[in-house]
Amino acid sequence: MTEYFSETQYFSEIQTLAAVPSLSRAQLGVFLAEGLIAAHPSPEGAVFRAVDVARLALLCDLAEHFDLQGDALAVVIALIDQLHITRQHLRAMAQALEVEPQDLRARVGARFIGLLAV
């Protein structure tokens, strides 16, 4: 998937399949049934957000290039989800520290580096 999609854009099933060439309708059904992706209801039927399309591309890459299926694919995608959440938390912590006085930031930074070295 080489195109950029805005976060608020929604894709029908047909548009989603076109955006992820390696995704088949059957594979999309499996990913939905296994809870690896969720469709969003709309008056026109189920739709997918840009982030869902990117996730589907990742799922296809993991399945195709690493031969991951079923539980193995679910574990890997869950670990990737946890990594993204951890990055969000770290980013939020950095933003919270940005507004603090320099001396506090220096102490926290030194302590953080000390903890990483353990």
Rosetta silent file (secondary structure, phi, psi, omega in degrees, C-alpha in Angstrom):
SEQUENCE: MTEYFSETQYFSEIQTLAAVPSLSRAQLGVFLAEGLIAAHPSPEGAVFRAVDVARLALLCDLAEHFDLQGDALAVVIALIDQLHITRQHLRAMAQALEVEPQDLRARVGARFIGLLAV
SCORE:     score description
SCORE:     0.000 S_00000001
   1 L     0.000  108.365 -175.152    0.000    0.000    0.000 S_00000001
   2 L  -104.411  -10.316 -178.004    1.851    3.051   -1.232 S_00000001
   3 L   -84.241  154.357  174.695   -0.894    5.680   -1.115 S_00000001
   4 L   -95.004  132.007  179.008   -1.519    8.039    1.779 S_00000001
   5 L  -119.020  136.492  176.484   -5.014    7.897    3.255 S_00000001
   6 L   -70.793  154.176 -176.483   -6.459   10.474    5.614 S_00000001
   7 L   -66.100  -25.888 -176.268   -7.571    9.138    8.994 S_00000001
   8 L   -93.504   -1.350  179.537  -11.185   10.156    8.423 S_00000001
   9 L   -77.966  141.083  178.201  -11.535    8.508    5.041 S_00000001
  10 E  -117.053  148.497 -176.300  -13.634    5.355    4.887 S_00000001
  11 E  -124.409  133.842  173.163  -13.334    2.520    2.393 S_00000001
  12 E   -71.066  172.852  177.625  -15.957    0.091    1.212 S_00000001
  13 H   -60.032  -42.932 -179.569  -15.036   -3.573    0.981 S_00000001
  14 H   -63.759  -43.114  178.248  -14.370   -3.183   -2.753 S_00000001
  15 H   -65.329  -37.454  179.277  -12.170   -0.116   -2.180 S_00000001
  16 H   -65.260  -45.499  178.592  -10.341   -1.924    0.608 S_00000001
  17 H   -62.431  -35.633  178.173   -9.642   -4.931   -1.589 S_00000001
  18 H   -71.137  -34.879 -178.411   -8.370   -2.585   -4.315 S_00000001
  19 H   -73.297  -25.539  179.886   -6.145   -0.690   -1.838 S_00000001
  20 L  -120.970   86.328 -173.961   -4.532   -3.924   -0.590 S_00000001
  21 L   -57.434  -28.435 -178.769   -3.806   -5.977   -3.736 S_00000001
  22 L   -81.800   -2.639 -178.330   -2.548   -8.975   -1.751 S_00000001
  23 L   -94.138  125.036  174.916   -5.848   -9.182    0.180 S_00000001
  24 L   -97.781  161.901  177.832   -8.519  -11.552   -1.106 S_00000001
  25 H   -60.645  -41.152  179.738  -12.185  -11.414   -0.145 S_00000001
  26 H   -63.526  -42.568 -179.673  -11.797  -14.826    1.553 S_00000001
  27 H   -66.466  -38.525  175.832   -8.765  -13.657    3.526 S_00000001
  28 H   -59.367  -42.879  177.568  -10.636  -10.507    4.593 S_00000001
  29 H   -60.505  -40.496  178.384  -13.421  -12.759    5.870 S_00000001
  30 H   -64.912  -46.727 -179.893  -10.919  -14.824    7.868 S_00000001
  31 H   -60.489  -39.232  177.136   -9.320  -11.705    9.391 S_00000001
  32 H   -66.725  -46.573 -178.149  -12.775  -10.425   10.367 S_00000001
  33 H   -63.489  -34.831 -179.147  -13.867  -13.791   11.804 S_00000001
  34 L   -84.461   -0.856  178.289  -10.660  -14.108   13.840 S_00000001
  35 L    74.571   17.816  179.921  -11.084  -10.600   15.251 S_00000001
  36 L   -80.404  -17.149  178.325   -7.833   -9.341   13.747 S_00000001
  37 L  -148.927  153.039  178.057   -9.698   -6.472   12.102 S_00000001
  38 L  -127.780  134.576  174.119  -13.110   -4.907   12.628 S_00000001
  39 L   -85.615  156.899 -179.814  -15.396   -3.369   10.045 S_00000001
  40 E  -113.053  131.933 -178.012  -17.399   -0.275   10.918 S_00000001
  41 L   -70.748  145.459  174.273  -21.118   -0.125   10.142 S_00000001
  42 L  -147.899  165.965  178.572  -22.423    2.518    7.779 S_00000001
  43 L   -59.112  -27.416 -179.643  -25.682    3.045    5.860 S_00000001
  44 L   -88.765   -2.089 -176.676  -23.951    1.650    2.756 S_00000001
  45 L   118.278 -170.309 -177.608  -22.656   -1.432    4.584 S_00000001
  46 L   -66.849  138.954  177.281  -19.430   -2.270    6.342 S_00000001
  47 E  -132.590  164.800 -179.814  -16.553    0.164    5.852 S_00000001
  48 E  -126.984  141.186  175.674  -12.925    0.355    6.906 S_00000001
  49 E   -80.939  168.193  178.704  -10.905    3.337    8.105 S_00000001
  50 H   -57.961  -40.159  179.829   -7.483    4.177    6.696 S_00000001
  51 H   -65.680  -32.160  176.533   -5.835    2.648    9.765 S_00000001
  52 H   -67.730  -39.914  178.728   -7.812   -0.563    9.137 S_00000001
  53 H   -64.146  -42.046  177.282   -6.574   -0.666    5.540 S_00000001
  54 H   -63.600  -40.167  178.583   -2.989   -0.241    6.765 S_00000001
  55 H   -64.564  -40.661  177.604   -3.539   -3.017    9.328 S_00000001
  56 H   -62.582  -40.097  176.897   -4.917   -5.295    6.614 S_00000001
  57 H   -62.326  -41.948  177.251   -1.815   -4.630    4.500 S_00000001
  58 H   -63.982  -45.075  178.370    0.358   -5.532    7.495 S_00000001
  59 H   -58.290  -43.387  178.871   -1.653   -8.688    8.171 S_00000001
  60 H   -63.381  -42.651  178.205   -1.244   -9.729    4.533 S_00000001
  61 H   -61.923  -44.533  179.481    2.505   -9.073    4.657 S_00000001
  62 H   -63.978  -41.323 -179.904    2.890  -11.103    7.848 S_00000001
  63 H   -67.804  -42.272 -175.554    0.822  -13.956    6.441 S_00000001
  64 H   -78.208  -50.466 -172.793    2.585  -13.958    3.079 S_00000001
  65 H   -83.182  -26.266 -178.754    6.203  -13.192    3.922 S_00000001
  66 L  -114.861    4.013  178.036    6.431  -14.904    7.306 S_00000001
  67 L    53.683   42.407  178.401    3.851  -17.628    6.706 S_00000001
  68 L   -93.458  134.224  179.379    1.922  -16.628    9.833 S_00000001
  69 L  -141.697  161.026  171.384   -1.635  -17.903   10.192 S_00000001
  70 H    51.867 -127.806 -175.795   -4.227  -18.305   12.935 S_00000001
  71 H   -61.266  -37.885 -179.530   -2.930  -18.063   16.479 S_00000001
  72 H   -63.239  -43.332  178.275    0.619  -17.158   15.420 S_00000001
  73 H   -65.190  -39.651  178.617   -0.636  -14.206   13.394 S_00000001
  74 H   -63.237  -40.836  179.754   -2.884  -13.129   16.278 S_00000001
  75 H   -65.687  -45.800 -178.483    0.036  -13.209   18.725 S_00000001
  76 H   -64.005  -44.194 -179.048    2.310  -11.188   16.450 S_00000001
  77 H   -68.302  -33.107  175.693   -0.334   -8.552   15.705 S_00000001
  78 H   -65.588  -39.450  177.378   -1.166   -8.321   19.443 S_00000001
  79 H   -66.007  -39.599  177.114    2.525   -7.691   20.187 S_00000001
  80 H   -64.214  -41.735  176.604    2.638   -5.010   17.501 S_00000001
  81 H   -59.113  -44.397  179.324   -0.486   -3.429   19.032 S_00000001
  82 H   -62.648  -38.989  178.132    1.204   -3.430   22.455 S_00000001
  83 H   -63.012  -42.869  178.293    4.284   -1.798   20.955 S_00000001
  84 H   -63.028  -41.429  178.756    2.159    0.970   19.423 S_00000001
  85 H   -64.012  -42.879  179.161    0.405    1.572   22.759 S_00000001
  86 H   -62.350  -40.846  177.505    3.748    1.710   24.563 S_00000001
  87 H   -63.661  -39.619  177.530    5.044    4.239   22.031 S_00000001
  88 H   -62.664  -42.353  179.389    1.916    6.376   22.577 S_00000001
  89 H   -64.922  -43.027  179.402    2.470    6.275   26.332 S_00000001
  90 H   -64.397  -40.701  177.850    6.139    7.193   25.981 S_00000001
  91 H   -63.016  -41.832  178.947    5.245   10.057   23.626 S_00000001
  92 H   -64.215  -40.583  178.301    2.646   11.322   26.144 S_00000001
  93 H   -63.851  -42.127  178.335    5.203   11.161   28.951 S_00000001
  94 H   -63.195  -39.833  178.432    7.701   13.122   26.863 S_00000001
  95 H   -66.609  -38.183  178.200    5.055   15.753   26.111 S_00000001
  96 H   -65.159  -38.941 -179.163    4.170   16.009   29.803 S_00000001
  97 H   -74.062  -24.928 -179.679    7.835   16.510   30.701 S_00000001
  98 H   -57.054  -33.045 -175.844    8.340   19.145   27.994 S_00000001
  99 L   -90.217   -2.655 -179.842    6.405   21.722   30.012 S_00000001
 100 L   -84.981  159.622  179.059    8.261   21.039   33.249 S_00000001
 101 L   -60.375  152.250 -176.851   11.255   23.097   34.422 S_00000001
 102 H   -56.068  -41.146 -177.908   14.656   22.198   32.980 S_00000001
 103 H   -63.532  -39.321  177.526   16.037   20.975   36.333 S_00000001
 104 H   -66.292  -43.905  178.730   13.164   18.506   36.733 S_00000001
 105 H   -60.339  -39.621 -179.788   13.575   17.299   33.136 S_00000001
 106 H   -66.049  -43.450  179.192   17.295   16.799   33.737 S_00000001
 107 H   -63.979  -45.897  179.885   16.706   14.802   36.936 S_00000001
 108 H   -63.628  -42.690  179.349   14.027   12.620   35.306 S_00000001
 109 H   -62.149  -42.490  178.718   16.215   12.114   32.221 S_00000001
 110 H   -65.209  -42.668  178.550   19.208   11.085   34.335 S_00000001
 111 H   -63.726  -42.649  179.008   17.062    8.693   36.381 S_00000001
 112 H   -59.700  -47.620  179.255   15.547    7.239   33.211 S_00000001
 113 H   -63.452  -38.770  177.163   18.976    6.600   31.692 S_00000001
 114 H   -62.466  -40.242  179.287   20.103    5.059   34.975 S_00000001
 115 H   -68.603  -34.712  178.936   17.141    2.680   34.974 S_00000001
 116 H   -67.698  -29.975 -177.572   17.804    1.655   31.374 S_00000001
 117 L   -75.990  -12.720 -176.262   21.390    0.746   32.264 S_00000001
 118 L   -73.405    0.000    0.000   20.244   -1.758   34.904 S_00000001
